[in-house]
Amino acid sequence: MRSDVKHFRCEIEDAVATVSLDRPERKNPLTFESYAELRDWFRDLHYDDTVRAVIFAPNGGNFSSGGDVHDIIGPLTRMSMKELLAFTRMTGDLVKAMIGCGKPVIAAVDGVCAGAGAIIAMASDLRIATPEAKTAFLFNRVGLAGCDMGACAILPRIIGQGRAAELLYFGRSMSAQEGLAWGFFNRVVSQDELLQEASAMAERIAAGPGFANMMTKTMLAQEWAMSLEQALEAEAQAQAICMQGQDFRRAYKAFVAREKPVFQGD
């Protein structure tokens, strides 16, 4: 998997990729270039089995302030409809790539997490935060609809329709404690513990059955649009496929031998 990226930071160690935006002096805003490179990186990740988990980390005490006011917002006000649609489709493609990458993504949120930054956290599989985290889907505050990058589809599924409506209509910040109580965050830890906790979660996932985790992530996304009958059949097929895998056999042999299984992701 590529770690020689230009518009964000990426480190890969022991099957865990840690990525973060790299403009801490401006609270890590996104640019046209970082949007596109993140989209392409997550797309490529689907085909790389050397990475089994991803941490999307903060940098300099903040997660991301969203689209850069000068590098993105300003130019958008001068674009044609065709150009604007190309941009909004590209940002949506980042969410698609994160959901379709086949690897669990953990968002470690600290400080400002706003706009597209909040969307990146939302599109992750697991989210942990510090007490200082302030998450805002602030599109309404800049004169735009809250239905940005899948927010109206995904956010209600995480925190409920009424709570999502409140955040999207008012554009206000959601505190870490609110996010924890509402189910947006899996846990809240101190700033000193944030990356340690994220790494522990990622390492546990990376040590697990990689193919089966990919299948779990796939079904979590696909079953949104299924009836119960369709979901049961899809899960029956998915589980039968996993039962053909070597990790299933390794787990059985380890259980019989009273040993801890060592999964290899196949």
N, C-alpha and C positions, 0 to 999 in steps of 0.2 A: 504494500500500500504506500502511496506517495506521501512523504512527509516534507518534501521540498516545495511547499506552497509559498505563494508570494503575498497574499492579501489577508492571511490569518496565520495564527501559530498552530503548529501540529507536532506533537511528540508521540512516538509509538514505542511502548515497552511492554514486554510480556503479554502480548495480544490485546493490550488496552491502548487505544488512541485517545490522547487528551488534546482537545482543540480549544482555542479561544481567539477572540478578536484582539487586534493588536494596536489599538489607539487609546491607551489608558488615559492620556492627557485630556481626551475629549469623551471619556466614559464609553469608549469602544463602540462608536457608531458604525453602521454598515454603509458600504459604498456600492456602486454598481458592480465594481470588480469583485468585492468580497462576496456579495450575493451570488454572482455567477460561479466563482471558484468553489464556494461552499456547496452549491448545487451539484457541480460536477464531481467534487470529492465524495459526497455522499452517494451519488449514482455509482461511481466506480467501486465504492465500498461493498456493494452488493456482490461483486464478483471476486472479492479478496477474502480468503479464509484465514489469513494470518492475523486479522483483527477480529476479536470476538465481542468487544464492548467498547463504547465511546463515552468519554466524559466531555461535556461542553462546559468549560470552566470560566470563571470570571478572570479579570486581569486588572490589577491595580485597585481592587476594592469595588469594582462594578462589573456587572454581567454585560449589558449592552443598552445604550440609549436609543437604539432603533436606527431608522434611516437618517443619515447625516443631513442636517438642515441646509448646509451650503452645497454639498456634493450631490445630494439627491433631491431634496424638497424644492430648492430653487430651480434646478433644471426641469423638474416635472411641470412646473407652472408654465413653461414655454414649449411644451411638447404638443404634437398633434394627437388626435384620438388613437391613431394607429400605433404611434410610439408609446403612448400611455398603456395601451392594452398589451403590448409586447413586454413592458416592464412588469405589469401586475401579473401576467402569466409567468414570468420568470420567477417572481417572488413566491408564487404558489408552487412552482416546480421545486423550490427548495424544500418546502413542507412535504411534497410528494416524495422527494428523494430521501428525506430523513425517515419517513414512515416506511418506505420501500427498501431501505438499505440492508435489511435482514439482520442487523445487529442492534441489541438494546442500547439506547442512548440515555445517559444520566445527565440532567442539567443541574449544575452546582451553582446556585444563584446567590449573589451577594450584591448589596448596594442597588444601583439603578438597573431595572430590568423593564424596559419600556418599548412600546410599539412593536417593531419587528423582533426586538430582543425578547419581549414577552411571548411572541408567537413561537420563537425557537424553543423556549422553555416549555410552552404548551405542547409542541409537537414531539417533545422527548417522551420517553417511556416512563421514566422516574424523575422526580424532582426533589431536591433537598435545598434548604435555604438557611441563611443566617438570620438572626433577629433584625439585622439592618436592611434586609432585602425589601425593596419596594417595587411591586409589579404593577404595571399600568398598561392597559390596552387603550392608549390615548388617542386613537384615530379621530374620535368625535371632537376632541379639543383642537384639532387642526382642520376642522371642516369636512372631514371624511366620514364615511359609513363605518360602523364597527365590523362589518362583514369583510375583513381583510385577511388574506392568507389562511382561510379556513376557520376563522375565529367563531363564526356563528354555527359551524357544524361541530367543532371539536370541544370548545370551551364548555357548552352546556352539558356535554357528556361527562365532563370531569367534575364540575361544581354545581350543576343543575341550571335549569332554564332561568329562574328568577335571579339568581346570583350573577349569572353571565350577563343577563340583560342590564343589571345595575352597573356592572363594570363597563359594558360596551356603550351604554347611553350616557354615562357621566364621565367616562374616561379617567376616573379617580384611581389612586393607588390602592392596591390590596396589600395590607401588611402581611408579614410573615406568619403571624399568629392567625389572621383570618384565613390565609391560604392553607395553613395546616388544618384548621377546623373545618374548612370547606372541602378538603380532599385534594386541593391543587398540589400541595407539598406533601411528600411522604413523611418527612421529618424536618425539624428545625434544629440546627446545631450552632455552636459558636463559630466565629470566623476562624479561629485556630484549628477547629476540628473539621471544617468544611471539606477541604480536599482530601484529608485523611479518610473521612467517612465515604466520600465519593469513590475514592480509590478502593476501599474495602468492598464496596458494593460491586464495582466494576471487576475486581479481581475474582470475586465469588462467581459472577456471571461468566467471566472468561474461563474459569475452571470447570464450568458446567458443560452440558451437552450442547455444543454449538449449533448443530443442525436442528435439534429439537427446539432450542431457543429461537432460531430463525423461524421455525414453523409456528411457534407461539405468537411471535410478533406479527407474522403474516395473518394469522387467524384473528387476532385482536383487531386488526384493521379491516379485514374483509367481512367479518360477521356483523359490522354495523348495518349493512344493507340487506341482511338475510332474515328470513323468517326463522322461527325456532326449528322447524322441520329441516330447512336448508342448512342451518348451522349444525344441527346434529349429524347430518349426513357429511358435511364438509369436515367436521371434526373426526368422524369415523374414518374417513379417507386419510386425513392428515396423520392420525395416530397409527393407522396401519402402515403408512409409509415409514414413520419413525420406528416401528417395531421391526422393520427390516434392517435398521441401522446397527452398526457395530457397538455404538455406545450403549444400546439397550442390552446387548449381550454382555458387555463389560460390567454393567451394573449388576446383572444377575450373578455373574461369576464372582464378583466382589462380595455380594451379599452372602452367597453360599460359603465363601471363604472367610467371612466376617472381616473383610477389609474395606477400606474406603475406595470407591471406584475412581479410576483416573480416566477422565473422558478425553477423547481426541477429536471430537467434532464431526464424526462420520457415522 
